[in-house]
Amino acid sequence: MAQTNKSNKNLLNTELSIQISLSGLSFCVLDRTTQTINYLKTVEFDKQLIPFEVLDQLKYYFNSEEALQQAFDEVKVIHDNNLSTLVPESLFDERYLADYLKFNSKILRTDFITYDSILINESVNVYVPYININNFIFEKFGDFTFKHISTVLIEEVLKTEKNLGTSKAYVNVSKDHFEILIVKNSKLLLYNSFAYHTKEDFIYYILFTLEQLELDPETISLIFLGEIDTDDELYIITYKYIRLIFLGNREDNFKYSINAQPASNQYNYAIIKSF
């Protein structure tokens, strides 16, 4: 989805991507000329905020981080929340956006609802963006594009698994929530997101998802993306119940400046894949 306004293009070939959730922010700056990521920062809040508080935090980092005070040729925003649903392209009608969402998300009558087209999946992703964030970015930068995080994950995972002949589970981990995608024969079987408070919550939702799809934890491969490592308690408890677990790989071709190195290959997956 694109949102446009009049703006002056500086032709520096520098792009900014911002990932927004109620539990944190991520920023990534790419020099497209050299294919180098020069700035990468993730901020975790002490508690989950409301959208207006998130906007205050966003303004704070724009005012305090030198790397965010330059001009950008392109700006992208990734909205990270659980207010989304997938609709088959053949059944989609733009007049019924609220109807699609109301069955699995709590929405308000005042919510702004939009959608992303996912061509690789022949589907439409209907969701609620943080409209106050969009308005701020619109006023600050002019032209920008925005997507829901599930759009980025679905597109990138299906590209990676375009020749898959078996089933795989992908789990993208954040501080207090995760997204799960199940892919079989290069097709998306399921996408969902879950909030969790404990490692027991975390593994319960994963096992419940596999059970609903009649997938065997002993044979399915599970790939972790996002903020997780092998010494993480989430990884350790998952390994007790699912034997074939792996850390994912962004498989990007970017170079990274010394101050913008991701912690490991699965970290910052969505924001880097947004370029």
N, C-alpha and C positions, 0 to 999 in steps of 0.2 A: 504494500500500500504506500502510495506517495502523497506527501502533503507539500504544496508549493506556495511560494510567495516570491516577490521580486527580490533578487539578491545579486551582488557583484561577485563574479567568479574570479579568483585570484590566480588560477592556473598553476598553483604550486604542486598539484597532483598529490595532495595529502588528504587522507580520509580519516574520519573519526567514527567509531562505533561505541555505543553506550548500551549496556544491559541494565534494565531497571526491574527491581523487585522490591517488595515491602521489607525484605530482610537484608538488602544490600545493593550495591552498585558496582559495575565494572566499566572500565574505560580502556579503549585500545586505539592507538594512533598508528596508521600505516602510511609510509612513504611509498606510493605506488610506483614511482620512477625506479627506485632501487629494490622494490619488493621487500622493504625492511620495516619491521614493527619497532618503532622507536619509544613507545610508551605503552605500558600495560599495568593497570592498577585495579585491584579488587578491594572493596570496602565492605566489611560485614558489620551490620548494626548490632548493638547490644540486645535489642529486642525488635520485634516486628513493628514497623511504623505504619501510620496511615499515609495515604498518598500526598497530603499536604506537607507532612513532615519529610517525606522522601524528597519532595521538591526543594525544601529548604536545604537538605543535605547536598542535593545536586548543585544548587547555586553556590554553596560553600566551596565545593571542589572546583568549580569553574573560576571562582575568585581567588583560590589559593594555590592551584597547580599551574605552573608556568606552561606546561605542555598543552594545557587545555585553553590557553588564552590566545593561540594563534588562529589564523584564518584556515578554513578547511574547504576543499573543493566538493567534498561529499560528506554528508552526515547520515548515519544510520542509527535507529533506535530499536532495541529488542525488548518487547514487553514480556516479562516473566511473571505469569500468574496462572491460576487454575480456571480462569473464566474463558474457556474456549471449548469448541466442539467441532468435529469434522462432519461434513455433509457431502455425500456423493455429488459430483459435478452434475450428473444427469437429473438430480432431484432438487438442485439448488434454485431458490427464487429469492432475489434480493429484498423483496417486500416482507419476508418473514424472518428476518434476522433474530428478533427477540424470541420468536417461537422456537427456533432451533436451540437457543441457549437455555431457555427456562427449565428444560427437563433435567439438566444435570449441573446447573450453576445458579447461585443465588444472585439475581440481578435486580437493579432498581429501575423504576420507570424513567429516571433521568439519565441512566447510563448511555453513553455513546457506544454504539456497536458497529463494528466494521468486519472486514474479512480479507484473507489472503487466498489467492488461487494457488493450489499445489499441483502443477501440471504433471509431475512425475507420478503422482498418486491419483490423478483424475478426481481430485476432491477440492473442497473449499473449506477453509478454516475460519470459522466465525468466532469472534472474540471481542472482549472489552479491553481496549487499551487504557493506559493512564492518561486521560485526556488533558489533565493539567500539565503533565510532563510534555506532551505533544505541543500544547500551546506555548509553553516556555521555549522549547527548541525552535518552534516556528518563528517566534519573535526574535530569537537570538541569531539564527542562522539563515532563515529563509527556507529554501528548498531542502527537504530531507525525505528519507524513506523510513518506514517502520514496518516491522513484522512481529508476529507472536513467536515466542521461543519454540513452540511446537512446530511451527512452519520450518524453521531453520533445522531442527533436529530431524524431522521427517525427510526433508529434501536431502540432507547430507547422508543420513544412514541408508536411504534407498539408493543413492548413487554408489555408496561403498559396496552395497550388497546386491548390485544389479544382476549378478550371476549366481546368487545363492540358491542352492538346491535343497537346503535343510532349514531348520528353524533356529533362530537366534534371538536372544533378549538383549536389549541395550538399556542401561540404566544411567541416567545423567544426574549426578549427585550435587546438591547444594546444601547449605548449612541446615535448613529445616524442612526441606522438601526435595522430591526427586521426580523425574519424568521417566516413564518406562515405555519402551517400544518393543513389540514383538513382530519379527519379520519371518515370513516363510515363503520359500520359492520366489524371492525378490518382491513379495507383496507385503504390505502392512496389514497385519492381523489386528493389532491393537495399539492404541496410544492412550496413556492416562498419566495423571500426576497425583501425587499423594504428599500430604504433610506428615511429618513424623517428629516425635519428641525423644524417643529412645531407640536403641538399636533393635529392640524387640519389635517395635512398631515397624521399623524399616524392613526386616526380614518377613514379617507377617504379610505385609502388602505385596511383596514380591512373590512369595509362595502362593498367596491367594490368587494372584493374577495367573500364575502358571497352572494352578488347579482348574481355574475356570476355563482355560483353553486346552485342558487335558494334555499338558506338556510335562514330561518327566524331568524332575530336578536332577536326576542322575545322568541324563544324557544331553540335555540342552546346554549350549554354550551361552554364557552371560558375559557381556562386555561392559565394563564400567567406564563411564566418561565423567568429566567434571572433577570436583574437589574430593578425591579419595586416593589413598595409597594402600599398599599391602599391609602396613602396620596400623591402619585405621580400624577401629572396632567394628565399623560397618562391613568392611571387607572380611574381617576375621569371622564374624557371625554368619555371613553369607556363605563362606567356605564350609561351614559345618553342615549346610543343607544342600548346597549346589557345588558339585565337584569341578565342573569345567568353567571356572571364572578367570577372566583376563582383564588387564588394563588396556583400554583402547588407545588409539593413535590418531591424531588429527590428520596425519599424512599431508600436511601443507608444505608448500615450497617457499615459505617466507624465511627471510633472515631476521635475526633478533639482535637488537643492540644490547650492550652489556647490562643495562638497567631495565631491560624489558624481557627477561627470560622467563617463560612459564616454568612453574615448579617441576612439571613433568609432561609427558606427551599427551595425557588425557585431560590436563587442566585447561580451563578457559576455552572449552571446546566450542560452545555456541557463539561466543563473541568473535573468535578468530575465524570461524567458518562463515560468519556473516559477510565477510569481504568477498 
